[in-house]
Amino acid sequence: MNSLIGNLPELHTKPDFETAMQRIYAWYEQAVIDRPPIRFTAHNADFNVAHVRAGRDWPDLRSRWFDAEYQVDYHLASIQGQSYLAETFPVFWPNLGPEVFAAFFGAELIYGEVTSWSKPLIEDWRRMDQLKLDWHSTYMQKLEELTRIALEKSQGRYLTGYTDLHGGRSAIAL
């Protein structure tokens, strides 16, 4: 555990980040330092308020989801002035929706305000062997762009996570 703690990034928005991570790592080692780790979150909190568009306009919801600069800037605005208690800390999550894994194989994603879903790709199950992971898909490239921009803009204010991958039943929807 101690070797992991030494490699932590500095988070200016969470001065006690190292202590918080010590509690988290201890928990995964089935130990408790002074108390169990506690994390506060509001499910889909970003969608409980209107998006601050700052003069931006998109022809459709997919375009807004794909506007990488906007997504990162929106996250930056959402964490400004926030207090992060216990083991809560800011994380930017490059996100194109929970079924993006299916999109890596060619499925089209349909976007709503809060989530996306895949349009079924397979009409004949005998053709399953034709599915191939496309490392150069639009969705893969967009996630790479979101991640790169998030890392560039973080400057110690938040961590950059990775996308939500639902490879199970979502992949069957191909």
C-alpha positions as CSV (number, residue, x, y, z in Angstrom):
1,M,0.0,0.0,0.0
2,N,2.7,2.5,0.9
3,S,4.3,2.3,-2.5
4,L,1.0,3.3,-4.1
5,I,0.5,6.3,-1.9
6,G,3.9,7.6,-2.9
7,N,2.8,7.8,-6.6
8,L,-0.3,9.8,-6.0
9,P,-0.9,13.0,-8.0
10,E,-1.3,16.2,-6.1
11,L,-4.9,17.5,-6.1
12,H,-5.2,21.2,-5.2
13,T,-9.0,20.8,-4.8
14,K,-8.5,18.1,-2.1
15,P,-5.7,19.0,0.3
16,D,-6.1,15.7,2.3
17,F,-6.1,13.5,-0.8
18,E,-3.2,11.4,0.4
19,T,-5.1,10.6,3.7
20,A,-8.3,9.9,1.8
21,M,-6.4,7.4,-0.4
22,Q,-4.8,5.8,2.5
23,R,-8.2,5.0,3.9
24,I,-9.4,3.7,0.5
25,Y,-6.3,1.5,0.0
26,A,-6.6,0.2,3.6
27,W,-10.2,-0.7,3.0
28,Y,-9.3,-2.8,-0.1
29,E,-6.7,-4.6,2.1
30,Q,-9.5,-5.3,4.6
31,A,-8.2,-2.9,7.1
32,V,-9.4,0.4,8.7
33,I,-7.0,3.2,9.6
34,D,-9.4,5.4,11.7
35,R,-12.8,4.9,10.0
36,P,-14.2,3.3,6.8
37,P,-13.9,5.4,3.7
38,I,-16.9,7.6,2.9
39,R,-17.7,9.0,-0.6
40,F,-20.6,11.4,-1.3
41,T,-22.1,11.5,-4.8
42,A,-25.4,12.4,-6.4
43,H,-26.4,10.1,-9.3
44,N,-26.5,12.1,-12.5
45,A,-25.9,15.4,-10.6
46,D,-24.6,17.0,-13.8
47,F,-28.1,16.5,-15.3
48,N,-30.1,18.0,-12.5
49,V,-29.3,21.5,-13.7
50,A,-29.3,23.0,-17.1
51,H,-26.1,22.8,-19.0
52,V,-24.2,26.1,-19.1
53,R,-23.8,26.6,-22.8
54,A,-21.6,29.7,-22.7
55,G,-22.6,30.8,-26.2
56,R,-22.3,27.3,-27.6
57,D,-25.0,25.7,-29.8
58,W,-25.2,22.2,-31.2
59,P,-27.4,20.8,-34.0
60,D,-28.3,17.8,-31.8
61,L,-27.5,16.0,-28.5
62,R,-24.8,13.8,-30.1
63,S,-22.9,17.0,-31.1
64,R,-23.0,18.2,-27.5
65,W,-21.8,14.9,-26.1
66,F,-19.0,14.9,-28.8
67,D,-17.9,18.5,-28.0
68,A,-14.8,17.5,-26.0
69,E,-13.7,21.0,-25.1
70,Y,-17.2,21.8,-23.8
71,Q,-17.4,18.6,-21.8
72,V,-14.1,19.3,-20.0
73,D,-14.9,23.0,-19.5
74,Y,-18.3,22.1,-18.1
75,H,-16.7,19.7,-15.6
76,L,-14.2,22.4,-14.6
77,A,-17.0,24.9,-14.0
78,S,-18.9,22.3,-12.0
79,I,-16.0,21.7,-9.5
80,Q,-15.1,25.3,-9.0
81,G,-15.6,26.4,-5.4
82,Q,-16.7,22.9,-4.3
83,S,-15.7,21.3,-1.0
84,Y,-14.7,17.6,-1.2
85,L,-15.3,16.0,2.2
86,A,-14.2,12.6,3.4
87,E,-13.0,10.5,0.5
88,T,-14.8,12.4,-2.2
89,F,-12.7,14.1,-4.8
90,P,-13.3,15.4,-8.3
91,V,-12.9,13.1,-11.2
92,F,-13.5,13.9,-14.9
93,W,-15.1,10.8,-16.5
94,P,-14.7,10.7,-20.3
95,N,-18.2,9.5,-21.2
96,L,-20.1,8.7,-24.4
97,G,-22.7,6.6,-22.6
98,P,-22.8,3.1,-21.1
99,E,-23.1,1.2,-24.4
100,V,-20.0,2.7,-26.0
101,F,-18.5,-0.8,-26.0
102,A,-21.1,-1.9,-28.5
103,A,-20.2,1.2,-30.6
104,F,-16.5,0.0,-30.7
105,F,-17.9,-2.9,-32.8
106,G,-19.9,-0.7,-35.2
107,A,-23.2,-0.1,-33.4
108,E,-24.6,3.5,-33.6
109,L,-25.3,5.3,-30.4
110,I,-28.5,7.3,-29.9
111,Y,-28.1,10.2,-27.5
112,G,-30.5,11.7,-24.9
113,E,-29.9,14.3,-22.2
114,V,-28.6,11.9,-19.6
115,T,-27.5,8.7,-21.4
116,S,-27.1,7.0,-24.7
117,W,-28.2,3.6,-26.0
118,S,-27.1,1.5,-28.9
119,K,-29.1,0.8,-32.0
120,P,-28.9,-3.0,-32.5
121,L,-26.4,-3.9,-35.2
122,I,-26.9,-7.7,-35.6
123,E,-29.9,-8.8,-37.6
124,D,-28.7,-12.3,-38.4
125,W,-26.9,-14.1,-35.6
126,R,-25.1,-16.3,-38.1
127,R,-23.0,-13.2,-39.1
128,M,-21.6,-12.7,-35.5
129,D,-18.2,-13.7,-36.7
130,Q,-18.0,-10.6,-38.9
131,L,-17.9,-8.3,-35.8
132,K,-14.5,-6.7,-35.2
133,L,-13.3,-4.3,-32.6
134,D,-12.6,-1.0,-34.5
135,W,-9.7,0.7,-32.7
136,H,-10.1,3.7,-35.1
137,S,-13.9,4.1,-34.7
138,T,-15.3,7.6,-34.2
139,Y,-16.3,6.6,-30.6
140,M,-12.8,5.4,-29.7
141,Q,-11.2,8.5,-31.2
142,K,-13.6,10.8,-29.3
143,L,-12.9,9.0,-26.0
144,E,-9.2,9.4,-26.7
145,E,-9.7,13.2,-27.4
146,L,-11.8,13.6,-24.3
147,T,-9.2,11.9,-22.2
148,R,-6.3,13.9,-23.7
149,I,-8.1,17.3,-23.2
150,A,-9.1,16.3,-19.7
151,L,-5.5,15.5,-18.8
152,E,-4.2,18.7,-20.4
153,K,-6.6,20.9,-18.5
154,S,-6.6,19.1,-15.1
155,Q,-3.5,21.0,-13.7
156,G,-4.0,19.2,-10.3
157,R,-7.7,20.2,-10.0
158,Y,-9.2,16.8,-10.7
159,L,-8.3,13.2,-11.6
160,T,-9.1,11.9,-15.1
161,G,-10.9,8.5,-15.1
162,Y,-11.8,6.2,-17.9
163,T,-15.0,5.6,-19.7
164,D,-17.8,3.3,-18.5
165,L,-17.4,0.0,-20.3
166,H,-20.4,-2.3,-20.2
167,G,-19.1,-5.3,-22.2
168,G,-21.7,-7.8,-21.0
169,R,-25.3,-7.5,-22.1
170,S,-24.7,-4.2,-23.9
171,A,-22.3,-6.0,-26.2
172,I,-24.9,-8.7,-27.0
173,A,-27.1,-5.9,-28.3
174,L,-24.7,-5.6,-31.3
